[in-house]
Amino acid sequence: MNEEDLESQQWSATWEELTVPVPQAAELLCLSPYTVGQLIEGGHLVAEQRGNFRFVTLTSLFAYRRRHWTPERAARYNAAVSEQAAEDLAG
C-alpha cells in the first residue's frame, strides 16, 4: 500500500467519526429536526445516541444531501444562510 492510499484511509476514518446534533443536521439539510428524526428512523441517515441526544454522522448527511439536493432546496438554503448572516451583522 502506498503512502497516498494510507493517507486517504486516515482521512476517511476521521470523517466517519465526525457527527453533528440533529438540529444542526436539520439546518444543513433545510429540514425540520422532526423530519431529520424521521429520516434517521427510516434508515436514510445514520445517527449515534449519546444520552438523550442523537448525533448524525457527517458522511451520511453529505450522502443524503448529494442524493436529494435540488435547485429549489439550494435556493432555500442560500436564503436562510443570507438571512442568518444579516441577523449576525445587525446584532
Disulfide bonds with the S-S distance in Angstrom:
none
